[in-house]
Every structure is written in C-alpha cells, then in structure tokens.
Amino acid sequence: MDKEIQKLKTNEDNLKSKASQQHEYKNTELRTSKQISDSNQRYKKNVIPSFYANKRIIGISTIIQELANNYLSGAIWSYYARDH
C-alpha cells in the first residue's frame, strides 16, 4: 500500500513538473513575441520617393549574368555606335 501511495505521489510530482515546464515555455513564447513586436515598433518605415519607386533596380546577379553572356558570345566589351 505504501509503495502504491509513493508511486502515485511520484506520478503527481512528475505531472506537476511537466505542467510547470509547459507553463514556463508558453510564458517564454509570449515574452519573445512581445519583445519582437516591441523591437519592430522602434524602427521607422522608410518611404521611397516617387522618383525611385517606378525605376528598375539592377541587382548584382543581373550584372554578372550580362557580363557572362557578353563573354560567352565572344565580345567582352559591348560597343554601341551612335551617329553624330
């Protein structure tokens, strides 16, 4: 009988421990999400002027791809003739 009571107490302690761990985990998640939202509010939004808004931004990958295409076609430098 004493062994059964001891086993029940041990099981109860284990369940309490797991419940408190889950509670702490949830509190940590809530704190972390609140910290993230607070840190996001610190940064102000940058507004892009309308002059730049409709322009195409050329990335480094586009530049490298164009250089590779020119190199593979046999012309390292591309010249464009313009009539004066």
Secondary structure, DSSP 4 states (H G I P E B T S, - for coil): -HHHHHHHHHHHHHHHHHHHHHHHHHHHHHHHHHHHHHHHHHSPPPPPPHHHHTSPPPPHHHHHHHHHHHHHTT-SS-------
